[in-house]
Structure formats: structure tokens, C-alpha cells
Amino acid sequence: MSAVEKATPLDTRLGALEIPAGSFAAKARRAALDRLTAMGLPGRRDEYWRWTRADALSAADPVPAAPFVTDEVPVFDGLDRLKIVFRDGVFDAAASDPFALEGIEITRLAEAPELGWAAGFYGSLEEAGQTPVKRPFAALNTAAATDGVLIRVTGRPSKPVNLIYIHESDVSDPILHHCVKLEPGAELTLLENGPAGARFNKVLEVEVAEGARFHHVRAQGRDHERRAVTHIFARVAERGLFKSFTLTVNGVLTRNECVITLAGDDAVAHVAGAALGDGAHADFHHDDTVFITHDALNGESRQVFKKVLKHGAIGVFQGKILVKPGAQKTDGYQISQALLMDDDSQFLGKPELEIYADDVKCSHGSTTGALDETALFYLRSRGVPVEEAKALLVLSFLADAIDEIEDAALKDEIVARLEAWLARHRG
Amino acid sequence: MLEIKNLHVKLEEQDKVILKGVNLTVETGKVHAIMGPNGSGKSTLSYVLSGRDGYEVTDGSALLDGEELLEMEPEARAAAGLFLAFQYPVEIPGVGNMTFLRTAVNAQRKARGQEELSAGEFLKVVREKAKTLKIDAEMLKRPVNVGFSGGEKKRNEILQMAMLEPTMCILDETDSGLDVDAMRLVADGVNALRDGKRSFLVITHYQRLLDHIKPDVVHIMADGRIIQTGGPELALVVEQNGYAEILKAHGIAEAV
């Protein structure tokens, strides 16, 4: 493919965008635009996009997507948290809580004319994450994000911050960019939920300083028709901890990328995901692409990704552990598993290890299988009806991923979502 | 009462006939034992009665208190009062033993039109029953059978039996893999459930389990049929002489 051909979809895409003006991050936005122009949008032959078609993400306009209407209580509603609400990507002050919480400073991207700590931070982890693999949608996001939150954590806030993304318009196309900086010893739990729009592009940059702890739990919303491309870029310093769990149910197209560098000794990074898709309602294509770099001593990383696929649903996992020279005593673990509920569904997995240190422990595994008939019979022989038995076995399959959520109340919220989904998708 | 009449069963996927006309009646409150060499069809009988996939019933019937079991789903058989203690209890990671037990108990209560037990009520009953089987609280919290020893798995089966209160219990080689102490514990658990109304079908290779769970009737199964029926003394004959003579007397080649 020639450069000229490749530039055309990008021109179209950029033509439909309005790059926000203003001083804050203007330089970072320009640099991101230059990066994006140099790399172009992913083409069909792009190896990194081999199993996921980027067309709908690249197109100038989103494919219209209807919100999923339900009377179910939204996830995390029962928890005490600081709510920040975006409606189709637009900040909703009335629905949000005041940005006042001890140990934390919160500013909106759209309202930050000059913000010392964030000025040099915005886009920096995204930029670093463009090597060795290009991530054009993240560069596009840095260039064109209309809003987001800039969070600096100096202490241990008493409750989680919850970013809530409401989807109302069939044609909304939000681009949000969040920056989180945890100062040494600080701790934050960040919750995210909701589909956000017909097409959602989101970047989350997280800097975890020495001894700081970051917990992230996200539920991507139940809309069947939505599309999303999201990136998490994280850098974890000495003794820092980064833990992220994502629940995805439904969605025509979801690409979740996670790029983490363990930059300081004794850093820990866990990233987990549970995705459930039922092609009977709408297409389901879910792609988890993870890149973890060990660049310090004695780092620990875990990737635990599980997918439950039925009626033609497609799951993709591309996960890599890169151990740089000198990153001795690295402990890297990666597992990706798919539970295929029928013969129509498909799982594509590419686990990768690249190791340049000689005293490391790295393992990876990838499995695809059906429900265990013996276990199903065992449960039924105890009087558990077949659909309930299947649901229990699905939860059993997902347990390793869910167990990555440390907080019991959050875990219960996620399990309740899973149970509700399983109850809706019987047969 | 369980009445099995002329039961013929083949494997679904292959043209292999396993049960060739089993006739057996277990009266209410009685303990029947089935002994027999490997491959005689003992475990198949237990699976077919409890509704496992992979078998095709070509003839015959199995009535539990007058209801045809063979037409029911496995969960309906359980609700009707049937229980199978597995030879190899299944491990279910990620599902707590307690959750599993409560789900099962309440599913059966629901199927029978009874009110579900509250968490508190359930906990009280399960703790009490677990105690007599020497199952500690830790074992109740762990995922179903995961990391359990052979003895713990079998005791867990008996705990399920005690919680579900079936009328007809089938024990499929419950003694396999158990040392003497574990076997006694399991047998005590079973004996505690003998109340004159509950029936048992104890499947075993060896007589020793029957020292602890005293049967009323002993059947010898071979080549897919019950070939001999007698009192507890029949088990002793097998113990002393092996199966060879009995098989020979019935013109059956010894199983490999």
C-alpha cells in the first residue's frame, strides 16, 4: 500500500474532526497529530490489526448505534464514590459530584488552561507507547480529545472516583483523554462504566510513582451496537502497583489496548479482562491487545484474559511480555482462555514472550474449550437446572480474572453484572 | 422404591451394548449392594439412572416411587429424590462449596414447591451436618472439590447427600481411593442417613465397604445383567473366592 493511498482515510477522518484550541496541551496535540500523520491509520495488512478490522473506527463518521435500554440499576450505583458523568462525551455538571475529595486534585481537560503537572504529562505515555508498535487511534485521541479528567493523587482518597459514560445519541462519537498521576505512596481506585457513545475513543494515561497503588475496574456497558477503541498507558515506578480489570459484555467492536512499563524495581502490574459476547443479538468482536515491558529488577506482571463466546462471537487476544536487558528476576505470567458455547464462535490468540534477560520466570498459556460436560452433569445431578448450572460454570471459568479485583464490594458488583448478563443470554 | 425392569442400554456413539436386561427392585428403606467385576456395567447403571448423556436406553424402565426416571432431565430426577454419589467427584474452580450446596438445595426446594432456605437457615443446617462428617469451615469455603484429598471429596459427596435428603441414594464405588479411616467416616455418614425410609444402592468392587454399610441384599452384576442375588453372605463368598466361579457358573467369560 502506498503512502498516498494510506493518507486518504486519515485525511477524511481528520477532516471530520475539530482539534480543540487553547493553550493547554496544544503542543502535545500538535505533536500527536504529527505522529498520527506519519504512521497513518491501520490498514488491512497491518499485522497488529490482522484479526480486527479497523474500518469502522477509522471512518469519518460512526456507524449509528442505539443505546441499550434497561431498567437494571447501573453498575457501581450502590457504592460510595465521586461521580463524574459524561453524556455522549459531554461533561454533565448536574449529574456529577463536586470535584472535592481529600488527597486528590481533579480538573477537566477542557477547563485546564495551564496545569503544571499535566502540561508535560498529557500525551507523554501515549507517545512512549508508540514504540515498538504503532497505535494510531491513541495518537488520534491525544490530538483530538475534547475532554477528560486530569487527576493528581497526593494521598489516599476515602472513596473511588467513578467516570460514568452515558450513551444517548445514536450518532455520538466521543473522544476522551484522562491523565492520572499518583504521587509517591498515594492510592486511588478508579471506576469506569458505560458505553459512552455510538463510537468511543478513549485514552487513559497513568503514572504510578514510588510505592503508589492504582486500582482500576471498568465495565464497558451493555450496548449491543456500540464500537470502542480504548488505550491504557501506564508507567509503574519502584514498588508501585497497577491493577486493572475490565468487564466487557456486548459490543459490535471493542479493541482494548493496554501498554504498561514496569520502570522501577519491584513494580507490580496486573491486567485482567472478562468479555462475554452473544452474536444472536448483534455481532460481537472483542479484542484485548496487551503489551507489558519489564525494564527494572524483580518486576511482577500478570495478564489474565477470559472470553465467553456464543452464536458466532469472536474473541481476539494479543498479549506480549517484553523483558528488557537487565530486567532480572522478572516474574511474568500470561493466560488467555476462551470458552466457546457453540461451534460458531471463534477465538484467535497470539501470546508472545520476548526476553533479553537470563534470570527471569515467564510463562504463558492459551486455551480454547467448551463447557465441561462432566461438571455440567455433576451440577444437574444435584438438582441445579441446566441453565443455572451453565451460568455457574461460566462464573467458574471467569473466576481467575474476577479474582484480580481486590475489593470485595467491587468484585460483587462485577459478579452481579455477569449474572444479569448470563440470565439475559440463556440458551 | 426403585424398580428397574428389563433395562437395556447402549453407548450413544458406538454400537456397544452395556446393559442387557437389568432387573432390580430396591424396596423403601433397604440397602442393596451391587458387586461385580470391572466392565460389568455397574457404573453405567448409576449414570443411566441419574441421566448422564452418552447412553441410549433401548428398552426397559426405571421407576422411582412410581415415576419414570428415564424420561426426566437429570435435575428433575434429583428433585424426585434420586442422588448419585460420584466415584470421581468433579472439581469446580471458582465456585465456593457453600454456594454450590445452597444453589443445589434451593433449586430442589423450588422444584418441589417448597420455600427456599435463607442464608442463615442454610448455614445453620450445613454447619451441623458438616460437623458430623468432620468437614471443617475452611473446606466449605473452598471451591468445590478443588484441592480436596480423596477422602475429603467423598465426605463432601456424603455432605451433599445429607443436605439434599434424597429418598434413593446411589453410591458409585464410594470406597475407591479411601483409606480405612476415611472409609469408616464415609460409612458412618451414610449409616446416619439410614432411617428406614431412605433406600440405598451401594456399588462396589469389594466387600470391605459392606462391613461398614451393612446391606440387606447383595447382587452380583456381570456382562450387563444381575446374575445372582442373595443376602450379605454373598459378599463374603465373593471376597473369599473372587468372581471367577460365579461367572463360570453363569457361562460368562471372565472380564479382562
HADDOCK unambig.tbl for C-alpha pairs under 7 A between the chains (distance, minus, plus):
assign (segid A and resid 375 and name CA) (segid B and resid 90 and name CA) 5.96 0.50 0.50
assign (segid A and resid 377 and name CA) (segid B and resid 52 and name CA) 6.32 0.50 0.50
assign (segid A and resid 378 and name CA) (segid B and resid 90 and name CA) 6.82 0.50 0.50
assign (segid A and resid 380 and name CA) (segid B and resid 74 and name CA) 5.59 0.50 0.50
assign (segid A and resid 380 and name CA) (segid B and resid 75 and name CA) 4.76 0.50 0.50
assign (segid A and resid 381 and name CA) (segid B and resid 50 and name CA) 6.55 0.50 0.50
assign (segid A and resid 381 and name CA) (segid B and resid 74 and name CA) 5.27 0.50 0.50
assign (segid A and resid 381 and name CA) (segid B and resid 75 and name CA) 5.49 0.50 0.50
assign (segid A and resid 381 and name CA) (segid B and resid 78 and name CA) 5.85 0.50 0.50
assign (segid A and resid 382 and name CA) (segid B and resid 75 and name CA) 6.55 0.50 0.50
assign (segid A and resid 382 and name CA) (segid B and resid 78 and name CA) 5.92 0.50 0.50
assign (segid A and resid 382 and name CA) (segid B and resid 104 and name CA) 5.65 0.50 0.50
assign (segid A and resid 383 and name CA) (segid B and resid 75 and name CA) 3.96 0.50 0.50
assign (segid A and resid 383 and name CA) (segid B and resid 76 and name CA) 6.61 0.50 0.50
assign (segid A and resid 383 and name CA) (segid B and resid 78 and name CA) 4.89 0.50 0.50
assign (segid A and resid 383 and name CA) (segid B and resid 79 and name CA) 5.84 0.50 0.50
assign (segid A and resid 383 and name CA) (segid B and resid 104 and name CA) 5.63 0.50 0.50
assign (segid A and resid 383 and name CA) (segid B and resid 107 and name CA) 6.09 0.50 0.50
assign (segid A and resid 383 and name CA) (segid B and resid 108 and name CA) 5.50 0.50 0.50
assign (segid A and resid 384 and name CA) (segid B and resid 75 and name CA) 5.75 0.50 0.50
assign (segid A and resid 384 and name CA) (segid B and resid 103 and name CA) 6.91 0.50 0.50
assign (segid A and resid 384 and name CA) (segid B and resid 104 and name CA) 5.34 0.50 0.50
assign (segid A and resid 384 and name CA) (segid B and resid 107 and name CA) 5.61 0.50 0.50
assign (segid A and resid 385 and name CA) (segid B and resid 75 and name CA) 5.66 0.50 0.50
assign (segid A and resid 396 and name CA) (segid B and resid 92 and name CA) 6.67 0.50 0.50
assign (segid A and resid 396 and name CA) (segid B and resid 93 and name CA) 5.61 0.50 0.50
assign (segid A and resid 396 and name CA) (segid B and resid 94 and name CA) 4.35 0.50 0.50
assign (segid A and resid 396 and name CA) (segid B and resid 95 and name CA) 5.58 0.50 0.50
assign (segid A and resid 399 and name CA) (segid B and resid 94 and name CA) 4.97 0.50 0.50
